Amino acid sequence: MLRCGAMNDDPRLPPEAGDATLQAGQAIGSLMELWGFKRVHGVMWTVLYLADAPLDAQEIRARMGISSGLVSMTLHELIRWGVVTRVTQPRTRREHYKAEPDIWRAVAKVLRERELFCLQMALDDLRDARGLLAAGTTDERTRRARERLDELVSLGEVGSDLLDRFLDLGTLDISRLRQIQLGMGFSRILRRKNQPPASGR
């Protein structure tokens, strides 16, 4: 777990503001850990987002209480993901940084470059596995295994298409996923859930 130092090393930041920023940063950091990021990513983004002006690397280090090396590495990663941007400030040669307020753009970039990529890689592996089983085989166990791999490939294709549409349109319709029941074929709807209860005679 990230342990930030006292966040009042910056004389421009009142102690209570430093405490609030740290607590908020730890909360955002814990959420970002669920997405596979590091807690320090969330803390640094929060420090920049709550700052009243762009900060340089020394100011970030003072407010977070971490090493200059960790500041530099974390900034590089956040910039690569598009959640932090460099800005120029008048009368200084130091690079300054600010948080990207358009959260959806940053989330979409991460989902497209990481989650969608991983999903498509898994889909390719499923197709390769299916290709190892000869089509038209007369062996019953092989035929059943290929049918189930067909369903897993179809499920992956549906998921990939849904995520791609979600990233393009910003909306998600999971009705196609709700219609899938593995082992029964994709043409079969969950009829039992959709059928009205039988009336008594």
C-alpha positions as CSV (number, residue, x, y, z in Angstrom):
1,M,0.0,0.0,0.0
2,L,1.3,3.5,-0.9
3,R,2.4,5.5,2.1
4,C,2.5,9.2,1.3
5,G,4.3,11.5,3.6
6,A,2.8,14.6,5.2
7,M,1.2,16.6,2.5
8,N,2.0,20.0,4.0
9,D,5.6,20.4,2.8
10,D,4.3,22.8,0.2
11,P,3.9,26.1,2.1
12,R,1.2,27.2,-0.3
13,L,-1.1,24.4,0.8
14,P,-2.9,24.7,4.2
15,P,-2.6,21.6,6.4
16,E,-6.3,20.9,6.3
17,A,-6.2,21.0,2.5
18,G,-3.3,18.6,2.5
19,D,-5.2,16.2,4.7
20,A,-8.3,16.3,2.6
21,T,-6.3,15.8,-0.6
22,L,-4.5,12.8,0.9
23,Q,-7.7,11.2,2.0
24,A,-9.4,11.8,-1.3
25,G,-6.3,10.5,-3.2
26,Q,-6.2,7.3,-1.2
27,A,-9.9,6.8,-2.0
28,I,-9.4,7.3,-5.7
29,G,-6.2,5.2,-5.6
30,S,-8.0,2.3,-4.1
31,L,-10.6,2.4,-6.9
32,M,-7.9,2.6,-9.5
33,E,-6.2,-0.5,-8.0
34,L,-9.4,-2.4,-8.9
35,W,-8.7,-1.6,-12.5
36,G,-5.1,-2.9,-12.3
37,F,-3.4,0.4,-11.7
38,K,-1.2,1.4,-8.8
39,R,-2.5,3.4,-5.9
40,V,0.0,6.1,-6.5
41,H,-1.7,6.8,-9.9
42,G,-4.9,7.7,-8.2
43,V,-3.2,9.8,-5.5
44,M,-1.2,11.8,-8.0
45,W,-4.2,12.4,-10.3
46,T,-6.2,13.6,-7.3
47,V,-3.4,15.9,-6.1
48,L,-3.3,17.5,-9.6
49,Y,-7.1,17.6,-10.0
50,L,-7.6,19.3,-6.6
51,A,-4.8,21.8,-7.1
52,D,-5.8,25.4,-7.9
53,A,-3.2,25.6,-10.7
54,P,-0.9,23.2,-12.6
55,L,2.0,21.8,-10.5
56,D,5.6,21.1,-11.3
57,A,7.3,17.9,-10.3
58,Q,8.9,19.4,-7.1
59,E,5.5,20.6,-6.0
60,I,3.9,17.2,-6.6
61,R,6.7,15.6,-4.6
62,A,6.3,18.0,-1.7
63,R,2.5,17.4,-1.6
64,M,2.7,13.6,-1.8
65,G,5.9,13.0,0.2
66,I,7.3,10.6,-2.3
67,S,10.7,10.4,-4.1
68,S,11.5,12.4,-7.2
69,G,12.1,9.1,-9.1
70,L,8.6,7.9,-8.3
71,V,7.1,11.2,-9.2
72,S,8.8,11.1,-12.6
73,M,7.8,7.5,-13.3
74,T,4.2,8.0,-12.3
75,L,3.8,11.2,-14.3
76,H,5.2,9.4,-17.4
77,E,2.6,6.6,-16.9
78,L,-0.3,9.0,-16.3
79,I,0.6,11.1,-19.4
80,R,0.8,7.9,-21.5
81,W,-2.7,6.9,-20.4
82,G,-4.0,10.5,-21.2
83,V,-5.2,11.3,-17.6
84,V,-2.5,14.0,-17.0
85,T,-1.2,16.6,-19.5
86,R,1.9,18.8,-19.7
87,V,1.2,22.6,-19.7
88,T,3.4,25.6,-20.1
89,Q,3.5,28.3,-17.4
90,P,4.7,31.9,-18.0
91,R,8.1,33.0,-16.6
92,T,9.3,29.4,-15.8
93,R,11.2,26.7,-17.7
94,R,9.9,23.9,-15.5
95,E,7.3,21.6,-16.9
96,H,3.9,21.8,-15.2
97,Y,1.2,19.2,-15.1
98,K,-2.6,19.1,-14.7
99,A,-5.2,16.4,-14.4
100,E,-7.3,15.6,-17.5
101,P,-10.9,16.6,-16.5
102,D,-12.5,14.6,-19.3
103,I,-12.6,11.3,-17.4
104,W,-14.6,9.4,-20.1
105,R,-11.9,10.1,-22.7
106,A,-9.2,8.7,-20.4
107,V,-11.4,5.7,-19.4
108,A,-12.2,4.9,-23.0
109,K,-8.5,5.1,-23.9
110,V,-7.6,2.6,-21.2
111,L,-10.4,0.3,-22.1
112,R,-9.6,0.3,-25.8
113,E,-5.8,-0.2,-25.3
114,R,-5.9,-2.7,-22.5
115,E,-9.3,-4.4,-21.9
116,L,-10.4,-4.6,-25.5
117,F,-6.9,-5.7,-26.5
118,C,-6.9,-8.5,-23.9
119,L,-10.4,-9.6,-24.9
120,Q,-9.4,-9.9,-28.5
121,M,-6.2,-11.8,-27.6
122,A,-8.3,-14.3,-25.6
123,L,-10.7,-14.6,-28.6
124,D,-7.8,-15.4,-30.9
125,D,-6.6,-18.1,-28.5
126,L,-10.2,-19.6,-28.4
127,R,-10.3,-19.7,-32.2
128,D,-6.9,-21.4,-32.2
129,A,-8.1,-24.0,-29.7
130,R,-11.2,-24.6,-31.8
131,G,-9.0,-25.1,-34.9
132,L,-7.2,-28.0,-33.1
133,L,-10.5,-29.9,-33.2
134,A,-11.2,-31.2,-36.7
135,A,-14.5,-30.0,-38.1
136,G,-16.9,-32.8,-39.2
137,T,-15.4,-35.4,-36.8
138,T,-17.4,-38.5,-36.1
139,D,-16.0,-38.8,-32.5
140,E,-18.8,-37.7,-30.2
141,R,-16.6,-36.3,-27.5
142,T,-14.6,-34.2,-30.0
143,R,-17.8,-33.0,-31.6
144,R,-19.3,-31.8,-28.3
145,A,-16.0,-30.1,-27.3
146,R,-15.9,-28.2,-30.7
147,E,-19.6,-27.2,-30.3
148,R,-18.8,-25.7,-26.8
149,L,-15.7,-24.0,-28.2
150,D,-17.9,-22.5,-30.9
151,E,-20.2,-21.1,-28.2
152,L,-17.2,-19.7,-26.3
153,V,-15.9,-18.0,-29.5
154,S,-19.4,-16.6,-30.1
155,L,-19.5,-15.3,-26.5
156,G,-16.2,-13.6,-27.0
157,E,-17.3,-12.0,-30.2
158,V,-20.4,-10.7,-28.6
159,G,-18.4,-9.3,-25.7
160,S,-15.8,-7.7,-28.0
161,D,-18.5,-6.1,-30.1
162,L,-20.4,-4.8,-27.1
163,L,-17.2,-3.2,-25.7
164,D,-16.3,-1.7,-29.0
165,R,-19.8,-0.2,-29.4
166,F,-19.7,1.1,-25.8
167,L,-16.4,2.9,-26.5
168,D,-17.8,4.4,-29.7
169,L,-21.2,5.4,-28.4
170,G,-20.9,5.6,-24.7
171,T,-23.9,3.4,-24.1
172,L,-24.1,-0.3,-23.4
173,D,-26.9,-2.7,-24.4
174,I,-26.4,-6.1,-22.7
175,S,-29.6,-7.7,-24.0
176,R,-27.6,-9.9,-26.3
177,L,-25.6,-11.2,-23.3
178,R,-28.7,-11.9,-21.4
179,Q,-29.9,-14.2,-24.2
180,I,-26.9,-16.4,-24.0
181,Q,-27.0,-19.7,-22.1
182,L,-23.9,-21.8,-22.6
183,G,-24.4,-25.4,-23.4
184,M,-27.8,-24.8,-25.0
185,G,-26.8,-22.9,-28.1
186,F,-27.0,-19.2,-28.9
187,S,-30.3,-19.4,-30.7
188,R,-32.0,-20.5,-27.5
189,I,-33.4,-17.7,-25.3
190,L,-33.9,-18.1,-21.6
191,R,-37.5,-19.0,-22.2
192,R,-38.3,-20.0,-18.6
193,K,-37.5,-16.5,-17.4
194,N,-39.5,-14.9,-20.1
195,Q,-42.6,-17.1,-20.1
196,P,-45.5,-16.0,-18.0
197,P,-46.5,-18.3,-15.2
198,A,-48.9,-21.0,-16.2
199,S,-52.5,-20.3,-15.2
200,G,-54.2,-22.8,-13.0
201,R,-57.1,-24.8,-14.4
